[in-house]
Amino acid sequence: MLAVRKGAMHKKIDLIFPYYPEIISFLMVMITTLTALLRLISIEQEHAAL
């Protein structure tokens, strides 16, 4: 059972691996967008507090 699971995991990794750089760049874009949104929200909250 465990051997089968490990095999499936390796298959998934093999499928993902060719697109690895794209996934990393996508994650970087997502993180930067989220941080920008969080900054905007915090700035708006500061303005609302004033």
N, C-alpha and C positions, 0 to 999 in steps of 0.2 A: 504494500500500500504506500509506504513512504517513498520507495524507489519510483513508483509511478508518479507520485506528486512531484518529486524532484525533477523527473524527466519533463513533466509539463511546465514546471517553472523555467527550466533551461530552454525549452521551446519558445516560451513567451519572451525570454531575454533575447534569444536569437532573432525573434521577430522585431523586437523593439530596437535592437542594437544598430541596425543600419541608419535609423533615424535619430540616433542619440544626440548628435550636435544640434539638430533642429529642435528636439525636445528641450535641451538646455537653453537655447536661445529663446524659445517660447516661454519657458519658465522665467527667464530674466525679464522679458518684456512684461509678463504678468505681474511680477514682483514690483517693478518700477511703476507700473500703472497703479497698483494698489497703494504703494507708498505715496504717490502723487495725490490720489483720491483722499487718503487719510490726512495728508497735510492740508488739503483744501477744506476738509470737514473741520479740522481743528482750528484753522484760521477763521472759518465762518462762526464757529462756536465762540471764539474770542471776541469777534465783532458783536455777536449777540449779547455777550456778557457786558460789553461796554455800552 
